[in-house]
Amino acid sequence: MSEDLVNIEVDGIPLKAKKGTMLIRVTDEAGIRIPRFCYHDKLSVAANCRMCLVEVEKAPKPMPACATPVAEGMRVWTRSPKALAAQKATMEFLLINHPLDCPVCDQGGECELQDVSMGYGEGISRYSEAKRAVKDKDIGPLIATEMTRCIHCTRCVRFGEEIAGLRELGATGRGEFMEIGTFVEKSVTSELSGNVIDLCPVGALTAKPSRFTYRAWELVQHASVAPHDGVGSNIHLHTYNGRVMRVVPRHNEAVNETWISDRDRFSYTGLGAADRLTAPMIREGDQWVTTDWETALTRVVEGLRGQPAEACGALLSPQASVEELYLAQQWLRGLGVRNLDHRLRQSDFSDQDRAPLFPYLGDALEALEQTRACLLVGSEIRKDQPLAGHRLRKAALGGARVMAINPRQVPFNFPVAETVSADPRGMVLALAGVARAALERAGRTAPEGFKALLQAARTDETVRAMAQALAEGEGARVLLGVQAHAHPHFALLRALAGLVCETTGATLGYLPDGGNGAGAWLAGAVAHRGPAGESLDAAGQTPDQWLQPGLKGCLLLNVEPDMDCEDPARVMKALGSAAFVAALTPFAGEALKRVAHVLLPVATFAETSGTYVNVEGRWQSVAGAAQPPGETRPAWKVLRVLGNMSGLEGFEYLSSEEVRDALKDRLRAAGVEGFDTVYRHDGASLAVPEASRGLQRIGAVGPYGVDSLVRRAAPLQATQDAGAHALARIHPRQARSLGLEEGDQVEVRQEGLSARLPLALDEAIPEGCLWLPVGVAATRHLGRSHGAVELNKV
Amino acid sequence: MAGNPTQRKSDVLNAHVRAEIDDWLSRYPQDQRQSAVLGALRAVQHEHGHLTTELMDAVADYIGMPEIAVYEVASFYSMFELEPVGRHTISVCTNVSCMLRGADQILAHLEQRLGIRLGETTPDGRFFLKREEECLAACCGAPMMQVDHVYYEHLTPEKVDEILDSLE
């Protein structure tokens, strides 16, 4: 170790550094500030802005600190007359073509160019000739461009290539005519694209939804956590007069590094949606009337009390905080309501008793980078959990074999090894094939119960290669993604994944939907377990069982029943027939207004304190940042009051921290310390799924359909990802045999229900399947997300 | 990429161009396929006269590199034409040696005879008077011009007429 270290001296300060490290990294760590534009810690070195020139002993010319490796005995001066002259000259060159109108620029006040020119530039410009002007580009609804301000640092270009894995921006032309852009008119489509806004050191790339609506110095910064996926990206909410004006990443190397997804960045734009609920409302006949909290709360308590508890249920959002979910289940169970769940999109609960304490990734997020082989089952990780996808991408670029068994061929932004795309039955048989190949390799016989399944398994080169990679790859993993959790045979997938892991030594991991899926399990927001995984005297029914006609009463916590649930048609029907439905919700959506009897306005993640547990089991507590609109109250307070009004004990919490600590105490009391994902099948015979007849529906929630807030974020809904997700998709050969063409308006029929939407031809869809999106308006009147459907041209 | 890949963007490249690109690809290591982009673009331009976005996308698809990276290369080099141009490309050298030997008169003669300005194409699509080239390393034969890939040296207006007449 010590022989790798070299001694250098910077501005007279002796420093030790690893040989070959770039000088700027060493000075940054030592707190010696060298100005820079193109250098970024997470990107490759371009050394094209020349701002970081410093004087190095024995070097005839100033050297760029970002591209100068340290060597023994090196002596550097960052503020010597020679260094300063070079920096000043660079600054002058950069400002030749840069507009000097900071007061009208959106970046003004937080501009690296402005800051550095204050420190290193001249007060006046010697340049009196014409400046160049560059036409602005339209690169989509999220990023505004003002390309005359661009100083060609190429951070955005390198970000696309190195981090997003999707090279969309480039430097075209040369010399005076060089421009950064897409060259052809197109939107950038990366799910991480918004990060170039932070990377851009000048005002060339700024946030389109928020530009010109504030000045950076007017904003108040609040630390928070994004609730839209299981990564729990750390963010800063920037508020002005209590309103969230924008969201930027908060650096946390272990979670999101320095990036956030576009979903986490722009979801705040839905906070002020037109249907935001600002006061409690009750239904009087066919009319919705605004009322006060006391009336509304009394109505809720009495309404639920008036129904037999066993005929009542509750749907709780997997985006809700730990505190909200814990109090909700305390209150409901206190009332005797046992049917409560956050697993809104799940349809197969048959193995829930053997489920782990919570759907755990199996390791730290950072460990995904070290895996040498990873099998994704039902996971579009790149769009579902973009920053977990980024970790896996790093592993893949390092040579890891990433494989997938998915309903459709997912576009990856990194090299992938074997992939299978198949209908639900085909996915099971493919994973069974991996299990069978793994057993054969290990020379083991199939455990009890698997015989029939392995007999029917797919046997080909692909599944054998998958088994081999998992058996040989260090730190191998099998990850069950969002679509595995929604799979009609989730239990079979889990049993097989468990067997594959047991046989190959791979680690099983979960990547469920929701920002707090893990927290929901820990808080006891499942029918069959209490908080801390405690067993219950009497388990409740699963949502597929109780969300049926005959339902009497229901509570919805930030759930839009036609968008957030498996089989929206059945859920809406059940709710429609219930005598009493209450919803705690930030938004008064159309569906809620149709089925609910009381609407209680509750705060979103940005407006209340709360805790979210991510897929690695990391508890992250945040404080409320924005002012909740109107009469809106934090949901945890509403639930606490409901508990008090119901005459229940143990609802005396004064802060959300107390609620959280109460749950932590229960975890401690239950002896929960470590956790794992080891899953062993109980030996019962597993049946081969029946072959299905006709066109099979497959589909999933798109990245911008995951929750009520994201669905109301207009800029996200204007993206290509959202647009591409609102289509029915079918393989071109299948379309030809049905006489259908790209862009046709089609009618989809499913068990007497129908929906109309445009058709896209897509080779990524297996033949025999029809991809229908979930969580979009077009399909909210349909039923199960799987099963037979008919397709006709309108 | 997903979407609709029933047709590939590289389908527009004909067998001849594909053979040329394959030849370039064979000269570089497997993991350095993008090195062939210059040769590929030259082959495509030779075949089609100029580079359209469609053709550049085809090259990107064929080589397997991002489209924007092909645009970067094509827009950087002045030898690539991104707009339609005439069949014959005429580049007159006006650098020091040629200038001293009367390149300006040669250029003026060309402009007058063809009825177009520098950077324009004749209406019949026959000639393209390319933006002037810098030194083409034929100072000993100054003044000179390059028509398509051929050097013509010791130019006089009469000689220019002769050359132009001999071209289709």
Boltz contact constraints between the chains, C-beta under 6 A:
constraints:
  - contact:
      token1: [A, 167]
      token2: [B, 66]
      max_distance: 6.0
  - contact:
      token1: [A, 167]
      token2: [B, 68]
      max_distance: 6.0
  - contact:
      token1: [A, 170]
      token2: [B, 68]
      max_distance: 6.0
  - contact:
      token1: [A, 170]
      token2: [B, 72]
      max_distance: 6.0
  - contact:
      token1: [A, 171]
      token2: [B, 72]
      max_distance: 6.0
  - contact:
      token1: [A, 172]
      token2: [B, 71]
      max_distance: 6.0
  - contact:
      token1: [A, 172]
      token2: [B, 72]
      max_distance: 6.0
  - contact:
      token1: [A, 172]
      token2: [B, 75]
      max_distance: 6.0
  - contact:
      token1: [A, 173]
      token2: [B, 75]
      max_distance: 6.0
  - contact:
      token1: [A, 174]
      token2: [B, 76]
      max_distance: 6.0
  - contact:
      token1: [A, 183]
      token2: [B, 71]
      max_distance: 6.0
  - contact:
      token1: [A, 184]
      token2: [B, 53]
      max_distance: 6.0
  - contact:
      token1: [A, 411]
      token2: [B, 1]
      max_distance: 6.0
  - contact:
      token1: [A, 411]
      token2: [B, 2]
      max_distance: 6.0
  - contact:
      token1: [A, 732]
      token2: [B, 6]
      max_distance: 6.0
  - contact:
      token1: [A, 761]
      token2: [B, 4]
      max_distance: 6.0
  - contact:
      token1: [A, 763]
      token2: [B, 5]
      max_distance: 6.0
  - contact:
      token1: [A, 764]
      token2: [B, 2]
      max_distance: 6.0
